């Protein structure tokens, strides 16, 4: 399975660099793919101790207290189901994720900005259906012109994504660290290579 590289501005949550735990919802699906739902090992141990999660996979390393020794969880499942959001927040990050961190005019990747397809100066709204990811040169080239005036074309029409569509796109951007115990839960429904 081919995956794209993680955009440079996405940071790993603090404290998850050593022995992070993948957090799954009660249906055994990650709470989110981008950013990947990870907890620092300390939070996973605490949640397991308080019986808020079920530990389904562990690291070889252990943590000790005076009265307890426990293997560090690598995958935990929430006991209570967390209902996914019904709508997608219109944020810069979600916009870039919808457009897969790719300029919708030339297809380049890298430093992105956003562009109003119908310029605001001409009455264009700031909405899912009128804003796209764009590289700096394309954004400057288009300026406050319409697509026709700038002789530019969109790679795909901008639409409002639902949360599941963003989750599926987020799967294409794995974090820098993927522990082998996570693979069955992250890509269990991915098409197998022949």
N, C-alpha and C positions, 0 to 999 in steps of 0.2 A: 504494500500500500504506500503510495507516495504522499508525503506531507510537505506542506510549505514551512518555511522557517518562521519562527516566532518574531513578530515585529520588535524592534529594539526598545520601544518605549514601555513594553510590558515587563513589570518587575515581579519577581517571586515574592510572595508574602513574607514578611519578616519572621525569622525563626523556623522556616520550613526547609532550609538548605540541608540539614542533617536529619534524616529519618522522618520526612513528612508522612502524614497519613492521608490517603485518598478517602474522601468523605462521600458516601453513597446515600441516596435517599432510601426510604423504606422499600422501594421497588427495585433496589439494586442498580440504579442509574446514578451517575454523578450529578450533584446539585447543579454544577455548571462545568463547561468545558473550557471556556476562555473568559476569565482566568479559571484554571482548573481548580475544583473545590478541594483544597488541601488544608490540613490543620498542622500546626507544629506538633511534634510528638508529645509535648507536655499536655496539650489540650486533648489529644486522643487518649492518653493514659487517664487523665482526669474524667473524661466522659465515660470511659470503660469502667472505671472504679465506681462512678455514680450510677452505673447501669443505664445510661442514656443511649448507648450504642452497643451493637454486637460486633465483636472483633472477628473478622473473617480471614485475615491474613496477618502475619507478623514478620518482623525482621529477626535476624539471628541474635541481635544485641538485646540485652536486658537492662532494666532499671531496677534499683533496689531502694527500699526504705528500711528502717529498723524491723518492720514487721511484715514486709511484702517484697516479693521478687516477681517481676512481670516482664514478659517479652514485649518489646515496643511494637505497637500496632502499625501495620502498613496499609491496611484497608479496614475501614469501619463502616457500619451501616446504621443509620439513625433508626431508633425504635419507633418514632412517630413520623408519619409521612408529612413532608413539607410540600404544600400545594404550589405548583409552579405559577409564575405570574401569567395573567391572562393577556396582558398587552406589553408591548416593548417600549421602554422609555426612549424618547428621541434625544440621544446624547451623541457627542462627537465620536466616542469609542464605538457605540453600536452602529453608527453610520459607516464608519470605516470597516467594521466587521461585516456588515451587510455587503459592502463592496469589496470584501476580501483584501483590504489594504492595497487596492489597485486603482490607479487613475482610470476613471470611466471614459476618458477621451483617448489616451494613447496606450494604456495598458501597463505603464511603468509601475514599479513598486518602490517603496522607500519613503522619503519624507512626503507626507500627504497634508493637504489642506482640504477645504471643501468649497464647492461652487454651487451657486444658484443657477439651475438650468434656465429658467426664466428669470432674468436679473431682477433684483429688488427694485432697482430704479425704474423698471417697467411693470411694476406691480406684482412681481413674483413673491410667493410666500416662503417662509422658512418652515418647510415641512418635509416629511419622508418622500413625498412625491415630486419635490422640486429641488432637492439638495443631493449632490453626489460627491464622492471622494475625487479629488483632482490633484495632480502634481503641480508644483509652483509654476513651471513654464506654461502648462496648458491653462491654468487659471489666469495668468497674465495675458496670454494670447486671446482668450475669450473675453476677458474684461466684462463690460456691461452690455455686450452684444448678445443677440439671440444665437442659437446654434446655426441657423441659416446664414446670418450675417457674418459669423466667424468661420463659416465653412467647416464646421466640426460636427462630429456624430458621436452619440453615446454608444457604448458597448452593449448596454442593456438598459431598459427603462427603469427609473427609480420607483420603487414600491415600498409600502409599509410592510416590514417583515413581521411574522409572528414569532413569539419566543422560541418555538421549536425550530424554526428555520435558522435563527441565530445560533442555537445550540449546535445544530448540524454543521454550520459553517465553522464554528469554534473548534470542532473536532479536527479540522485541517491544520490547526496551529498548536501542536503539542508543546508542552513546556520543555525547558532544557533537560530536565531530569524526569525520566519515566522508569519507575521501578518495575521489574518483571512481574511482581505480584499484582500490578494494576492492569495489565494488558487485557485480561479476561473481562474486566469490567468497563474498560474504556472503548474497546473495539470489538465487543462480542458479536455485534450484528453487522460487522464489516464484511464485504464480499471477499471470499477466499481466492487467493491467486492459484491458477492452475499449474 
